[in-house]
Amino acid sequence: MKKFFWGIVIFFSCLFFSQHVLAVSYDIESYKGDLQIHSDNTATFVEIVDYRFSSHYNGQVITLGTSGKVPRGFDVEGKPTIRALKNGQPKTNITAVQERIAGGYKYKIYNAGNKGDRVRIEITWKLKNMLFVYNDIVELHWIPISDWDKKLNNVEFRITPPATSQQTELYAHTGYFMKPAQVTREGDSYLIRVASIARNSNLEFHAYWNRSLITVPENSLAVIKRNWLQEFRRVEREVATDTKRYQKLVDWDLPLALVLVGLISLAFYIAFHLSTKPRATFPKHARLYEIPQDLPPMVIASNVFSVDLTELNPTKKQETALKFENLIQATLLDLIDRGNLVFTDDTKQPQLQRVTDKGLSDFEQEFLNMAMGDNNQILLKNLFSDFKIDNKIYSRGERAVRSAGNRVKNLLQHYLTTITEDIHEIIEREQLPNNYRSVTKKEFLYLYLAMFLMELIAIGSFGVLAWILLIYGLVFYRFAVSFFIAGGMLYYLLRKCKMVKRDGVLNEEGAENYYYWKSFANMLHEIAHLKDTEVEGVILWNRLLVYAAMFNCADKVTKTMKLRKITIDNPSMNAFVYQDMSYDFHTSSHAFVSYGTAANSASSFSVSSSGSSGGGFSGGGGGGGGGAF
């Protein structure tokens, strides 16, 4: 799920950047269109496009479509007339190259210039068979704008019939979710204004006038032998109905449905949580001043927190209640406190020496082998050096890098697996309480239903987002927010499901033990702010340091000890406090994590990598676009 989630993020990012990363940088400040319809069913169409360039350019592109639902014989007569102005001055040395493209014409206007130029392109088209001719009316059903590379600003369009019409209507469609166009009538003409039209978006005209305006003979093949006014109005009623329906769907129906499904999913998760929650309740912010169990940190991690080293493997980056590097630091401190390891006198280059194996369990011996290798004495900064990949390996080729990465991964997996198995044997041999129970089928059902419904929300939100973005070029943020919230919740639920499958849930005894350790951890995190009487009750500061490292607050404990001048009988533990060894410990354990991450990257190292126009809202045809190059 995590890979899927980030894959979606990358998908939207690519869509975004693909729209903005162009070879030529420019804006279209205004677009004006003028359609003059003649009585013989021809028309003169003038386009005026104002460009403002913010980079060098070679020229402009203008296209006009002639396909789709268009009148019989609709086409361009001859070549258009093209004029160009640069910074207000006419250009006489332009070259226009015609290309016949699928469904229309394309003109590349070679008119090179520099950053900061303002260019006006005026192109005049002669069109034939512009209108559908019926027995009762003539109909304009045309898409002049559909395929522009950039957003068109300040769009203005004028449509003028050949004569006065007693009955006439004109509709301008910009899309179900776009701001509607303003249509005003000025005498016989219609003036259409749109603040802006997004790239690759449509502007569609649907209009009719009296049949008498066009002088096509009644027996001509161009005349469609039927009445059409009622059909015209039916189409527009459907467009209006569909627009309201889609807007209501996106504005209200889908968001409410997503919220409802989300609440049901949350209800199932609450049912799961309540059914798996121990009956006993404990204060959340309690503090415990005594160590609940004096056991090795890794044993506590496994038995109480259900965290094993195999789950903390830095090559897999699993998230658990405890951090890998903190558990490593705590184990090193535990062995120092017990006298198995000591610091040498050279404090400028802190070293650890393995002085005795007395009292070491199998997992601790494996841990020391992992940390120190065959050395009995080693610099702190060189701990876990067997897992370090030499940067020189990257100059030896892909195979060598992968081999080195796999070697480290396999070696690390071997140690972590062996240590984990040895710890489980200790827990079983010492008959430590089993703090977890298996999850019942009914409880799993609650969790699965919560996950399923949350997945529906994520998929539904993404589907609507993709649909509106790809077709209309819009981003509806309510669905973006819904997708990311649902994706985050789904990720959490999947992690929860994985954890309960692996560990089960806390039983009554386990909840009590967990509470004691959390209370102890609370005390350690707040130790700098405790009252003198509270601190005086702490006796085993050496053991406090060990578990403070496990809970990532060793620095707080050492600061408190130095402030109150508390010393420890063990010279090495005292050196850890008063010679600021905590930084060196943190550095070495953090380096170990980075070795695992580097090994994971090296094992998959590679020197190579791999990486439309729709119809009208009411069924119109044609199309037009452009851009720059």
C-alpha positions in Angstrom: 0.0 0.0 0.0 2.9 2.4 0.8 4.3 1.9 -2.7 0.9 2.4 -4.2 0.3 5.6 -2.2 3.6 7.1 -3.2 3.0 5.9 -6.8 -0.2 8.0 -6.9 1.6 11.0 -5.6 4.3 10.7 -8.3 1.6 10.2 -10.9 -0.1 13.5 -10.0 3.3 15.2 -9.8 4.2 14.0 -13.3 0.8 15.3 -14.6 1.4 18.6 -13.0 5.0 19.1 -14.3 4.1 17.8 -17.8 1.7 20.7 -18.0 4.2 23.3 -17.0 7.6 22.1 -18.4 7.6 23.3 -22.0 10.3 24.1 -24.4 9.0 27.6 -24.9 7.7 29.7 -22.1 4.8 32.0 -22.9 1.4 33.2 -21.9 -1.7 34.0 -24.1 -2.9 37.3 -22.8 -6.0 37.4 -25.0 -8.0 35.6 -27.6 -10.5 37.1 -29.9 -12.7 35.3 -32.4 -15.0 36.7 -35.0 -17.3 34.5 -37.1 -19.2 36.2 -39.9 -21.8 33.8 -41.4 -22.8 34.5 -45.0 -26.1 33.8 -46.7 -24.6 31.1 -49.0 -23.6 29.1 -45.8 -20.0 30.1 -46.0 -18.3 32.0 -43.2 -15.3 34.1 -42.5 -13.6 33.2 -39.2 -10.9 35.6 -37.8 -8.7 34.6 -34.9 -6.6 37.2 -33.1 -4.2 35.7 -30.5 -1.9 37.9 -28.3 1.2 36.1 -27.0 3.6 37.3 -24.3 6.9 35.4 -24.4 9.2 34.9 -21.4 11.8 32.9 -23.4 13.3 32.7 -26.9 10.9 31.2 -29.5 10.8 30.2 -33.1 7.2 30.8 -33.9 3.5 30.1 -33.3 1.1 27.2 -34.1 -2.6 27.6 -35.1 -4.9 24.6 -35.8 -8.4 24.3 -37.0 -10.4 21.1 -36.9 -12.9 19.9 -39.5 -14.0 16.5 -38.0 -16.6 15.2 -35.6 -20.3 16.2 -35.9 -20.0 18.9 -38.6 -22.3 19.7 -41.5 -21.8 17.8 -44.7 -19.0 19.4 -46.8 -17.7 21.5 -43.9 -14.1 22.5 -44.7 -11.6 25.3 -45.2 -11.6 27.1 -48.6 -8.1 27.8 -49.7 -5.3 28.9 -47.5 -5.9 31.3 -44.6 -4.5 34.9 -44.5 -2.0 35.3 -41.8 -0.7 38.5 -40.3 1.7 39.0 -37.4 2.7 41.9 -35.3 5.7 41.9 -32.9 5.7 44.5 -30.2 3.1 46.5 -32.1 5.0 46.5 -35.4 3.9 44.5 -38.5 6.1 41.5 -39.5 6.6 41.0 -43.3 9.1 38.2 -43.3 7.0 35.4 -41.7 6.6 32.0 -43.2 3.6 29.8 -42.6 3.9 26.0 -43.4 0.6 24.1 -43.7 0.4 20.5 -42.4 -2.7 18.3 -43.0 -3.3 16.7 -39.7 -5.9 14.1 -38.6 -9.2 15.9 -38.6 -8.0 19.4 -39.7 -5.3 21.8 -40.6 -2.2 23.0 -38.8 -0.1 26.0 -39.6 3.4 26.6 -38.2 4.2 30.3 -38.4 7.9 30.9 -38.4 8.3 34.2 -36.6 11.3 33.9 -34.3 11.9 36.3 -31.4 13.3 36.9 -28.0 12.2 36.9 -24.4 9.9 39.8 -23.5 8.3 40.0 -27.0 4.6 40.5 -27.4 3.3 38.9 -30.6 -0.1 39.2 -32.2 -1.2 36.6 -34.7 -4.2 37.3 -36.9 -5.4 34.5 -39.1 -8.5 34.6 -41.4 -10.1 31.4 -42.4 -12.7 30.9 -45.2 -15.1 28.2 -44.3 -17.8 26.5 -46.3 -21.0 24.7 -45.2 -20.8 26.3 -41.8 -24.4 25.5 -40.7 -26.6 22.5 -40.5 -29.6 23.4 -42.7 -33.0 21.9 -41.7 -36.6 22.6 -42.9 -37.3 25.0 -40.1 -34.0 26.3 -38.8 -30.3 26.6 -39.5 -28.0 25.3 -36.7 -24.5 26.2 -35.6 -22.9 23.3 -33.7 -19.2 24.2 -33.6 -16.2 23.9 -31.3 -13.6 26.6 -32.3 -11.4 26.1 -29.2 -10.3 22.7 -27.9 -6.6 22.0 -28.2 -4.5 25.0 -27.0 -1.2 24.2 -25.3 -1.7 27.1 -22.8 -4.6 28.7 -21.0 -6.4 31.4 -23.0 -7.0 34.6 -21.0 -9.6 37.2 -21.8 -11.5 35.2 -24.4 -14.0 37.2 -26.5 -16.0 35.8 -29.4 -18.4 37.5 -31.8 -20.9 35.6 -34.0 -22.9 37.4 -36.6 -25.5 35.9 -38.9 -26.1 37.1 -42.5 -29.4 38.9 -41.6 -31.9 39.6 -38.9 -33.6 36.5 -37.5 -37.0 36.6 -35.8 -36.2 33.5 -33.8 -32.7 32.7 -32.5 -30.9 31.3 -29.5 -27.2 30.8 -28.7 -25.6 28.8 -26.0 -21.9 28.7 -25.2 -20.6 25.6 -23.3 -17.4 25.6 -21.4 -17.8 22.4 -19.5 -19.7 20.9 -16.6 -17.4 22.3 -14.0 -16.1 25.4 -15.7 -17.2 29.0 -15.1 -20.0 29.6 -17.6 -19.5 32.0 -20.5 -21.3 35.3 -20.6 -23.5 35.6 -23.7 -25.0 38.9 -24.7 -26.9 40.0 -27.8 -25.8 43.1 -29.6 -28.2 43.7 -32.5 -28.1 40.6 -34.7 -24.7 39.5 -33.2 -23.9 37.5 -30.2 -20.9 38.5 -28.0 -19.5 35.7 -25.9 -17.0 36.5 -23.1 -15.0 34.0 -20.9 -12.4 35.1 -18.4 -10.2 32.1 -19.3 -10.2 28.7 -20.9 -7.8 26.1 -19.5 -5.4 24.3 -21.8 -6.9 21.5 -23.8 -10.4 22.6 -22.7 -13.4 23.3 -25.1 -15.5 26.3 -26.0 -18.5 25.0 -27.9 -21.3 27.1 -29.6 -24.8 25.8 -30.2 -27.2 28.2 -31.9 -30.0 28.5 -34.4 -31.6 31.1 -36.7 -34.5 31.2 -39.1 -34.1 28.9 -42.1 -34.6 31.9 -44.4 -31.2 33.3 -43.6 -29.5 30.7 -45.8 -30.1 30.7 -49.5 -29.4 27.0 -50.1 -32.0 25.5 -52.5 -34.6 23.3 -50.9 -33.7 20.4 -53.1 -30.0 20.7 -52.3 -28.2 17.7 -50.7 -27.1 20.1 -48.0 -30.6 20.4 -46.7 -31.6 17.8 -44.0 -35.3 17.0 -44.7 -36.7 17.3 -41.2 -37.7 19.9 -38.6 -35.1 20.4 -35.9 -36.1 23.2 -33.5 -37.6 20.9 -30.9 -34.6 18.6 -31.0 -32.3 21.6 -30.5 -34.2 22.6 -27.4 -34.2 19.0 -26.1 -30.4 18.8 -26.4 -30.0 22.1 -24.5 -32.4 20.9 -21.8 -30.3 17.7 -21.4 -27.0 19.7 -21.2 -28.5 21.9 -18.5 -29.8 18.9 -16.6 -26.5 17.0 -16.9 -24.6 20.1 -15.8 -26.7 20.4 -12.7 -26.5 16.7 -12.0 -22.7 16.5 -12.4 -22.2 19.6 -10.3 -24.5 18.2 -7.6 -22.7 14.9 -7.8 -19.3 16.5 -7.3 -20.3 19.2 -4.9 -22.6 17.2 -2.6 -23.4 13.6 -3.4 -19.9 12.2 -3.7 -18.5 14.1 -0.7 -21.4 13.1 1.5 -21.1 9.5 0.3 -17.3 9.5 1.1 -18.0 11.0 4.5 -20.7 8.4 5.2 -18.4 5.5 4.1 -15.6 7.0 6.2 -17.8 7.1 9.3 -18.9 3.5 8.8 -15.2 2.5 8.4 -14.3 4.4 11.5 -17.2 2.6 13.4 -15.8 -0.8 12.4 -12.3 0.2 13.5 -13.8 1.5 16.8 -15.5 -1.9 17.2 -12.2 -3.7 16.6 -10.4 -1.4 19.0 -13.0 -1.9 21.8 -13.1 -5.7 21.3 -9.3 -6.0 21.5 -8.8 -3.4 24.2 -8.1 -5.0 27.7 -10.8 -4.4 30.2 -8.5 -2.9 32.8 -7.8 0.8 32.3 -4.7 2.6 33.4 -3.7 6.3 33.7 -2.0 7.6 30.5 0.5 9.9 32.1 1.5 8.0 35.2 5.1 7.9 36.3 6.9 4.9 37.8 10.3 5.4 39.6 11.4 1.8 39.8 12.4 -0.5 37.0 9.5 -3.0 36.4 11.8 -5.9 35.4 15.6 -5.9 35.4 16.0 -7.8 32.1 18.2 -7.2 29.0 16.7 -4.4 26.8 16.2 -6.8 23.8 14.3 -9.2 26.0 12.0 -6.4 27.3 11.5 -5.2 23.7 10.4 -8.6 22.5 8.4 -9.7 25.5 6.6 -6.4 26.5 6.6 -4.4 23.3 6.6 -7.3 20.8 9.5 -5.8 18.9 12.2 -8.1 17.6 15.4 -7.2 15.8 14.2 -8.9 12.6 11.4 -6.4 12.5 13.8 -3.5 13.1 16.1 -4.5 10.2 17.3 -1.2 8.7 17.2 -2.7 5.2 13.4 -3.1 5.5 12.6 0.1 7.4 9.7 -1.2 9.4 8.1 1.1 11.9 7.7 -0.2 15.5 7.3 1.1 19.0 11.1 1.1 19.5 13.9 2.3 17.2 16.7 0.0 16.1 19.5 2.3 17.0 18.1 3.0 20.5 17.9 -0.7 21.2 21.5 -1.1 20.0 22.7 1.7 22.3 20.8 0.2 25.3 22.3 -3.2 24.7 25.8 -1.8 24.6 25.2 0.1 27.8 23.7 -3.0 29.5 26.9 -5.0 28.7 29.1 -2.1 30.0 27.0 -1.9 33.2 27.4 -5.7 33.7 31.2 -5.5 33.2 31.4 -7.4 29.9 32.6 -4.2 28.1 34.7 -1.4 29.4 35.9 1.9 28.1 39.7 2.4 27.7 41.5 5.4 29.0 41.9 7.1 25.7 39.0 9.5 25.7 40.0 11.4 22.6 39.4 8.2 20.6 36.8 6.3 22.7 37.3 2.6 22.6 35.3 -0.4 23.8 37.1 -3.5 25.1 35.5 -6.9 25.5 36.9 -8.1 28.8 34.8 -11.1 29.8 32.0 -13.3 28.5 30.9 -14.3 31.9 27.1 -14.2 32.3 26.5 -13.6 28.6 23.6 -15.4 27.0 23.8 -16.7 23.4 22.1 -13.7 21.9 24.5 -11.3 23.6 27.5 -13.1 22.4 26.0 -13.0 18.9 25.4 -9.3 19.4 29.0 -8.6 20.4 30.2 -10.6 17.3 28.0 -8.4 15.2 29.2 -5.2 16.8 32.9 -5.9 17.1 33.6 -8.7 14.7 36.8 -10.6 15.7 38.2 -7.7 17.7 38.4 -7.6 21.5 39.0 -3.9 21.4 37.6 -1.4 18.9 37.0 2.3 18.5 33.5 3.3 19.0 33.3 4.9 15.6 34.3 1.5 14.1 31.6 -0.5 15.7 29.6 -2.6 13.2 32.3 -1.9 10.5 31.8 -5.4 9.0 28.6 -4.0 7.5 30.1 -0.9 6.0 30.3 -0.8 2.2 33.4 0.9 0.8 32.5 3.8 -1.5 35.2 2.6 -3.9 33.0 -0.3 -4.8 30.8 2.0 -6.9 33.7 2.4 -9.4 33.8 -1.3 -10.1 30.5 -1.7 -11.9 27.0 -2.6 -11.2 27.6 -6.3 -10.5 30.2 -5.6 -7.9 28.0 -3.1 -6.1 25.0 -5.4 -6.0 27.2 -8.2 -4.8 28.5 -6.1 -1.9 25.0 -4.9 -1.0 23.6 -8.5 -1.0 26.6 -9.7 1.2 25.8 -7.1 3.8 22.1 -7.7 3.7 22.6 -11.5 4.1 25.1 -11.0 6.9 22.8 -8.6 8.8 19.8 -10.9 8.3 21.8 -13.8 9.7 22.8 -12.0 12.9 19.4 -10.5 13.5 17.6 -13.8 12.9 19.9 -15.7 15.2 19.7 -13.0 17.9 15.9 -13.0 17.7 15.6 -16.8 17.9 17.9 -16.9 21.0 15.8 -14.2 22.7 12.6 -16.2 22.1 14.3 -19.3 23.7 15.2 -17.2 26.8 11.6 -16.0 27.1 10.3 -19.5 26.9 13.0 -21.0 29.2 12.5 -18.3 31.9 8.8 -18.7 31.5 8.2 -15.0 31.1 4.5 -14.2 30.9 2.9 -14.2 27.4 1.7 -10.6 27.2 -0.2 -11.1 23.9 -3.2 -13.1 22.6 -4.4 -14.0 19.1 -7.1 -11.9 17.4 -10.4 -13.7 16.9 -12.1 -14.1 13.5 -14.8 -11.6 14.5 -12.3 -9.0 15.5 -10.4 -9.5 12.2 -13.7 -9.0 10.3 -14.1 -5.6 11.9 -10.6 -4.6 10.9 -11.0 -6.0 7.3 -14.3 -4.1 6.8 -12.7 -0.9 8.1 -9.8 -1.4 5.6 -12.1 -2.3 2.7 -14.3 0.8 3.2 -11.3 3.1 3.5 -9.9 1.6 0.3 -13.1 2.4 -1.4 -12.8 6.0 -0.4 -9.2 6.2 -1.6 -10.0 4.6 -5.0 -13.2 6.6 -5.4 -11.4 9.9 -4.6 -8.6 9.1 -6.9 -11.0 8.1 -9.7 -12.9 11.4 -9.5 -9.6 13.3 -9.3 -8.2 11.6 -12.3 -11.4 12.0 -14.3 -11.8 15.7 -13.7 -8.0 16.4 -14.1 -7.5 14.5 -17.3 -10.7 15.6 -19.0 -11.2 19.2 -17.7 -7.7 20.0 -16.4 -9.1 20.9 -12.9 -8.1 19.8 -9.5 -10.9 19.4 -6.9 -9.1 19.8 -3.6 -11.9 18.2 -1.6 -11.2 14.9 -3.4 -7.4 15.4 -3.1 -7.8 15.9 0.6 -10.1 12.9 0.8 -7.7 10.8 -1.1 -4.7 11.7 1.1 -6.7 11.3 4.3 -8.1 7.9 3.2 -4.6 6.8 1.9 -3.1 7.7 5.3 -5.8 5.9 7.2 -5.5 2.9 5.0 -1.8 2.8 5.5 -2.3 2.9 9.3 -4.9 0.2 9.1 -2.7 -2.0 7.0 0.2 -1.6 9.5 -2.2 -2.3 12.3 -3.4 -5.5 10.5 0.1 -6.6 9.9 1.1 -6.1 13.5 -1.9 -7.9 15.0 -1.4 -10.8 12.6 2.3 -11.0 13.7 1.9 -10.2 17.4 -1.7 -10.5 18.4 -3.0 -7.9 20.9 -2.2 -7.3 24.6 -4.0 -9.5 27.0 -4.9 -8.4 30.5 -1.6 -9.3 32.1 0.3 -7.9 29.1 -1.6 -4.6 29.4 -0.5 -4.3 33.0 3.1 -5.0 32.2 3.0 -2.6 29.2 1.5 0.1 31.5 4.3 -0.3 34.0 7.0 0.1 31.3 5.2 3.1 29.7 4.9 4.7 33.1 8.6 4.1 33.6 9.4 5.6 30.2 7.2 8.6 31.1 9.4 9.2 34.2 12.6 9.0 32.1 11.3 11.5 29.6 10.3 13.9 32.4 13.2 13.3 34.7 14.7 16.8 34.1 11.5 18.3 35.5 11.0 16.1 38.6 11.1 17.4 42.1 14.1 16.8 44.3 12.1 14.4 46.5 11.2 12.4 43.4 14.7 12.2 42.1 16.1 11.2 45.5 14.0 8.0 45.3 15.9 6.8 42.3 18.7 4.5 43.3 19.9 2.4 40.3 21.0 5.2 38.0 23.2 2.8 36.1 20.1 0.7 35.1 18.2 3.9 34.5 20.7 4.8 31.8 20.4 1.5 30.1 16.6 1.8 29.7 16.8 5.5 29.0 18.8 4.7 25.9 16.1 2.2 24.9 13.5 4.9 25.1 15.6 7.5 23.4 16.1 9.8 26.4 19.7 8.9 27.6 20.7 12.5 27.0 18.0 13.7 29.5 19.2 11.3 32.1 22.9 12.2 31.7 22.1 15.9 31.9 20.1 15.3 35.1 22.9 13.3 36.6 25.5 15.9 35.8 23.3 18.7 37.2 22.8 16.8 40.4 26.4 15.5 40.5 25.3 11.8 40.7 28.1 9.3 40.1 28.1 5.6 39.3 30.5 3.0 40.8 31.2 1.6 37.3 34.0 3.8 35.8 32.8 3.1 32.3 29.2 4.0 33.0 30.5 7.1 34.8 32.6 8.0 31.7 29.5 7.6 29.6 27.9 10.4 31.7 30.7 12.8 32.4 32.8 12.4 29.2 29.8 12.8 26.8 30.0 9.3 25.4 26.3 9.4 24.6 27.1 11.4 21.4 29.6 8.7 20.3 27.2 5.9 21.0 24.5 7.7 19.0 26.8 8.2 16.1 28.0 4.6 16.0 24.4 3.2 16.2 23.1 5.6 13.7 26.0 4.7 11.4 24.9 1.0 11.7 21.5 2.0 10.5 23.0 3.9 7.6 25.1 0.8 6.6 21.9 -1.2 6.3 20.2 1.5 4.2 23.3 1.7 2.0 23.3 -2.1 1.6 19.7 -2.1 0.6 20.4 0.5 -2.1 23.5 -1.2 -3.3 21.7 -4.6 -3.7 19.4 -3.0 -6.3 21.9 -0.7 -7.8 21.5 0.1 -11.5 23.4 2.5 -13.8 20.4 2.9 -16.0 16.8 4.1 -15.5 13.6 3.9 -17.5 10.9 6.1 -17.6 -6.2 14.0 -26.8 -9.3 16.1 -27.8 -12.9 15.1 -26.7 -16.2 15.9 -28.3 -18.5 18.7 -27.4 -21.0 18.8 -24.5 -23.9 19.0 -26.9 -22.3 17.0 -29.7 -20.6 19.7 -31.7 -17.6 19.1 -34.0 -14.6 20.9 -35.4 -12.0 22.1 -32.9 -9.2 24.5 -32.8 -6.0 25.0 -31.0 -2.5 26.3 -31.1 0.6 27.2 -29.1 4.2 28.2 -29.8 7.5 26.5 -30.5 
